[in-house]
Amino acid sequence: MACPPCRAFLSAYLIISSGFYASILRWDEAIFAQVIDFSLWILV
């Protein structure tokens, strides 16, 4: 049951959680940008 608000919440959660793990693992900014782009793609 994926409604648009639910998908928006999940994508926001993915961005926040990915940012949290990125700060721990110190990922490259390019990888972090790809994660954000993927989350925005899910949102659309």
C-alpha positions as CSV (number, residue, x, y, z in Angstrom):
1,M,0.0,0.0,0.0
2,A,2.3,2.7,-1.2
3,C,0.6,6.0,-1.4
4,P,2.4,9.2,-2.5
5,P,2.8,10.6,1.0
6,C,4.2,7.3,2.2
7,R,6.7,7.2,-0.7
8,A,7.7,10.8,0.2
9,F,8.2,9.8,3.8
10,L,10.3,6.7,2.8
11,S,12.4,8.7,0.4
12,A,13.0,11.4,3.1
13,Y,14.0,8.6,5.5
14,L,16.4,7.1,2.9
15,I,18.0,10.5,2.4
16,I,18.4,11.0,6.2
17,S,19.6,7.5,6.9
18,S,22.0,7.5,3.9
19,G,23.4,10.9,5.2
20,F,23.8,9.3,8.6
21,Y,25.7,6.3,7.2
22,A,27.7,8.5,4.9
23,S,29.0,10.5,7.9
24,I,30.1,7.3,9.5
25,L,31.6,5.6,6.5
26,R,32.8,8.9,5.0
27,W,31.6,8.0,1.5
28,D,32.6,10.0,-1.5
29,E,30.3,12.9,-2.2
30,A,29.6,11.5,-5.7
31,I,28.2,8.3,-4.2
32,F,26.1,10.3,-1.7
33,A,24.8,12.4,-4.6
34,Q,23.8,9.2,-6.4
35,V,21.9,8.0,-3.4
36,I,20.0,11.3,-3.2
37,D,19.3,11.1,-7.0
38,F,18.0,7.6,-6.5
39,S,15.8,8.7,-3.6
40,L,14.4,11.6,-5.7
41,W,13.7,9.1,-8.5
42,I,11.7,6.9,-6.1
43,L,9.8,10.0,-5.1
44,V,8.8,10.7,-8.7
